[in-house]
Amino acid sequence: MKKILLTAFIAIMGLVAFAQSPCPFKYGATEEDSLRSLEQITLFKTYYNQKQYAEAYPAWQYIVTKCPCAWNGAFVYATTMLEKLISVEKDSARRELLIDSLVWSQTAYNTYHPTKRTYGCGLGWKAYYSAKYRSKDLNVLEQSFQDFVTSVELEKENTQPAIWDTYFQLAIFKTQSTKDTTYVVEAYERATEYIDDAVIANQELFEQDLPKFEELQAKFDKSEIGKMQYDKEMEKLVKDTTTLQKAIVNYNKMSTKLESKFAPYANGSVLLALYEKKFEANKNNIPALKKMLGILNKDSLCRASQMYSDILLILYKDEPTGKVAFFLGIQEFQKKNYNEAINFFNQAINLYKTNEEKAQPYYFIATIESVRGSFSAARSHALDAARCNPKFGRPYILIGDMYRNSFNQFTNGGEGVIPSAVYWAAADKYNRAQAVDPSLAGECARKRAQLPSVSGKTLVENNLTPGQSYHVGGWINENTTVR
């Protein structure tokens, strides 16, 4: 009796839950159907975990045709299983059927489990696998390209790097076959905007997670949580931050890759000619202007154009953002309108969401203060830049240059410092710059080689030996090492 009541309850709840679902019943209309579905799910899991994909395939077919709403894993694991089967299938007709299943499963995932995968994501992967396995069919490639466009505009910053890569390849293919650069330019417009947004979004989450390590450690040290809970939460934090870091790296790699592919089409004069009409037709279209700005900002000729300035001002008036404020600051900096530049850079710092973004405007403010001779203020802002982005080496080079250029303040024992000791402090900063950013090694080596050395006579007269600690006073006020 209890079993009958339980079965009836499950059936009723299934009807309620799936009244609006593509599945009238989650596991089946009858108890026998439900048992059969559960049996097939178990069978699939068993074979899949053993990598026996040929044996898992019949169970998978049953699940996706008879009870597709029962378990989203049937779609999660479908791609790996089907690609493995496709790779070893010798029969061309059967291989085509497997490809059909693979392509179908990408959008079917959203159909049967809409909370697990968005339509745009499924469409993007459908286009990806269609293009991957049917690259010789021009009709398929055309449909894939259109699907990519739709997917990218739906997913925006959530578009995966692999989708960007194949979409861009098809955009180049269409440009080459039609001699129309619009396809590749529009693809790069989207990539420039949305990949940047993806990096920023992941960086923001990463920076939000960092303080949690100290907070968790503090709770454990105060015995507010036990070792088991500490280990569990720490494991999750490490996993989350590692995933975010990996995403940032992958998006940055894809951005660099697409920039390289776009380079042959990035001629400044060609871009300006292409955008002149587009700008006139889109002066009130803010999303379009944002995409145009991303392209124009890549080329020095474009950045010097009136159209570039006009777009910046329109976007700034519509809704000031850190990026637009920063670009306006760069323009004023290049004109040597330093007060206006600092104003825009400060706005950018306030508007940017992540510390890494704030590093650049801090650095430019430091550069301006250095040009003005306000070395202490410049160093403060340079250190802010380095704090915001620990891998940013140029702030340390700037500080090193200021130390080197402070020589006249310390001649003849001024500030209680022996002549040329400032060069030791400068060398420290060049070493620091190289340590945080190895790509600056060559520049730092040249700067160190150009620093005058302190004479042996001076060392003897001041009772100093190489390797000894030495304090450089004055505005520098730092300890260094005798060379």
LOZA-774147 format. One record per residue (C-alpha): residue in one letter; y, x, z. Coordinates in steps of 0.02 Angstrom, whole numbers, plus 50000, padded with zeros to 5 digits. Each point is the difference from the previous one (the first is absolute). Layout:
AYXZ
...
REM end
This chain:
M500005000050000
K501205014150047
K499625008649836
I500394984149902
L501644997550094
L500495018249972
T499624998649815
A501024984149987
F501455008050094
I500005015149885
A499954988949847
I501464989350062
M501055015250045
G499605007549831
L500634984549913
V501635000450099
A500305018549975
F499634999849815
A500814983649951
Q501305010249905
S498835014449958
P499205004149831
C498354998650094
P499494982450057
F498835008450125
K500125017550071
Y498145003650007
G499314984949908
A499834981250009
T498395000150099
E499235009850141
E498775007549876
D501455005749890
S500855008150149
L498435009250052
R499725005849822
S501815006249989
L499875009650163
E498365007449941
Q500795006149838
I501505007450090
T498835009650115
L498955005549852
F501545006249906
K500655009750151
T498305008250025
Y499835005949820
Y501835004749983
N499985010850157
Q498475008849929
K500935002449835
Q498644990149911
Y501274991449889
A498774993149871
E499074991150139
A501634994050080
Y500644992549838
P498934983949997
A500524996050179
W501815003049951
Q499834988149852
Y499344986550115
I501435002450125
V501424999549873
T499284984949909
K499314989650143
C501075004650152
P501475011049945
C501064994450148
A498685004950127
W500365018650010
N501425010349926
G498915015650005
A499144994049843
F501655003849909
V500505015150104
Y498395009249956
A499794992949825
T501055013449915
T498975014850063
M498354991449963
L500494994249825
E500775016749949
K498425009050055
L498944987949899
I501145001549847
S499905019050007
V498095000149983
E499734984849888
K499305004749829
D499914982649925
S501714996649920
A499884981050015
R499555000950185
R501355013050028
E501294988049927
L499414986450118
L500205011750148
I501765004349942
D500364981349986
S499424997950179
L501075014550060
V501584993549915
W499674982150058
S499735005450181
Q501755007550015
T500914983349983
A498574989650071
Y500275009150165
N501704991750015
T499324983249942
Y498694999150137
H500865010550134
P501884998149973
T500425006850173
K499085016349962
R500695004249828
T501584994249911
Y499984993349824
G501125014349940
C498845013150073
G498474992149919
L500884998649833
G500485018450007
W498215005550032
K499374988349865
A501175008649878
Y499495017150065
Y498134997549974
S500244990949835
A500995014849933
K498785012550076
Y498434992849921
R500704992249841
S501315012549947
K499544998649815
D500374981449992
L501844998149956
N500024981850050
V499315004450172
L501295013850019
E501414988249955
Q499424987250127
S499775013650130
F501785006049970
Q500704982450025
D498934997950156
F500655016450068
V501804994449977
T499654983750090
S499035008750138
V501335013250031
E501394987250010
L498974989750123
E499415014650107
K501535011249986
E499885013850133
N498204994650039
T499415005249827
Q498665013450019
P500225017549923
A498494997849884
I500794984149929
W501635009249967
D499085013949911
T499054989149876
Y501484988149974
F501105014949955
Q498695006849880
L499994983349910
A501904999549997
I500025017149915
F498654994249879
K501044984849951
T501575010549981
Q499105012449888
S499184986549894
T501584989449980
K501325013950008
D500894989150128
T500485009650158
T500364983850093
Y498204998850060
V499955017050084
V501784998650066
E499674983150081
A498385006550074
Y500925014950074
E501384988650065
R498724990350098
A499115015650060
T501615008450057
E500534985250104
Y498354993950070
I499175016850035
D501555005650094
D499914983850099
A498165003250037
V500355017550067
I501414993650109
A498974985350066
N498555011450047
Q501165013250073
E500864986750106
L498334994250070
F499485018150030
E501585003750098
Q499764984250102
D498255005850048
L500485017650055
P500794995350168
K498444990150042
F499025016150025
E501145005450142
E500044982350071
L498114999250000
Q499855017250079
A501254995150135
K499004984250043
F498425010250016
D500835013550106
K500654986550117
S498264992350010
E500664983749926
I498534999949878
G498255007150010
K499205013549893
M499044987649894
Q501554990049954
Y500995016149974
D498695006949880
K499904983549905
E501884998249978
M500215018549958
E498654998949867
K500884985149921
L501705008850004
V499295015649918
K499144989549868
D501574989849964
T501175014949988
T498755009749894
T499874985249880
L501904998749989
Q500205018649969
K498684999449864
A500894985449917
I501665009350003
V499205015449923
N499124989949865
Y501574990349953
N501025015949992
K498685008249890
M500014985049885
S501905000249992
T499965018349948
K498634996749872
L500944985449920
E501625009949998
S499115013649903
K499294987449876
F501694991849980
A500915016549968
P499794999549808
Y500894983149999
A501355004550127
N501335006949882
G501684995550078
S500894994949841
V498524989249946
L499954991450171
L501874996849999
A499914992349826
L498534989350052
Y500854993950159
E501744996349933
K499514983049931
K498824996750143
F501385003350127
E501214988049916
A498694986350002
N499485003150181
K501625003150096
N499574985750118
N498135003550006
I499825010350158
P498115003249986
A500235006249821
L501445011350052
K498965007550139
K498655004749875
M501305007249880
L500755010550139
G498305007650037
I499865006349821
L501815005649977
N499955009750162
K498655011549929
D501145007749867
S501605010050027
L500824993249841
C499634982350057
R500675003450175
A501635006049923
S500224984049900
Q501224986050040
M498574987649989
Y499105008850143
S501574998850108
D500244981849953
I498224995650048
L500195008850168
L501594990550041
I499254983149949
L498485003150110
Y501085006450143
K501094984549997
D498504988449988
E499045007550146
P500295017850061
T498385009750021
G499665017550060
K499505005849827
V501574993349914
A501145006750137
F499165017049984
F500235000549811
L501834995250019
G500175014050128
I499275012449874
Q501284994549871
E501445002850121
F499245016650055
Q499965006149821
K501834995249981
K500385009550161
N500634983950080
Y499215005550162
N500694986850118
E499404986049886
A498335008749978
I499735001550188
N500434981650020
F498654995149874
F498735012250073
N500274992850175
Q499744982649928
A498395005949919
I499395007050167
N500344983350083
L499204989849861
Y498455010549966
K498464993950090
T499025016150022
N500475016850073
E499365009049846
E501284990849892
K501405004550120
A499675018749982
Q500905001749834
P501674991850049
Y500005010250161
Y499745015649895
F501454995949883
I501164996850147
A499475017050068
T500385007949832
I501744992349997
E500385005950177
S499395017449952
V501175000449849
R501424995050116
G499555014150120
S499494988250141
F498425009850034
S499544992250167
A500124982349930
A499075005449844
R498585007450102
S499874984150105
H499794989249844
A498815012649920
L498894999250155
D500074980949990
A499365001449821
A498605011650054
R499544988550144
C499904985049883
N498875009349879
P499035014350083
K499455006249827
F501795001749937
G500425018649994
R501724999949920
P500954995750160
Y499385016450074
I500565009649845
L501724992250020
I500075005350182
G499435017549953
D501375001149869
M501304994850129
Y499385013250122
R500115013149863
N501754994249953
S500575001150181
F499965018949996
N501895001750009
Q500034990650165
F498925013350079
T500675016449927
N500465014050118
G499064992050143
G500864983249987
E499234986750112
G499065014050088
V498805001849853
I499635016249908
P500495000649817
S498724992649881
A498944992050137
V500394983249919
Y498875005449857
W498515000050118
A500394982050046
A500204995649816
A498305007849961
D499234989150136
K500614984449911
Y499385005849831
N498315003150080
R500044982750075
A500444992049832
Q498535008949918
A498824994850139
V500384981449985
D500105000249809
P498975013849918
S500724995549829
L501625008450058
A499125016750032
G500765008749849
E501784994550037
C499835004650184
A499295017149957
R501495003649886
K501234994750135
R499165010950131
A500005014949881
Q501884997949973
L500395000850186
P500765016950052
S499035009250133
V500685006250166
S500105018950003
G498865010250112
K501555007850077
T500634983050055
L498314995950078
V499995016450097
E501804997850058
N499584982750067
N498335005150074
L499034988249886
T498275001749925
P499174989949860
G499064985050066
Q501144998150149
S500804983050037
Y501874999249970
H501264986150033
V501284996149866
G501454991450087
G501504990949931
W499714983949906
I498265005949951
N499435001850182
E498185003749960
N498705013050045
T499325010449858
T498955015749979
V500635017549968
R499465006349828
REM end
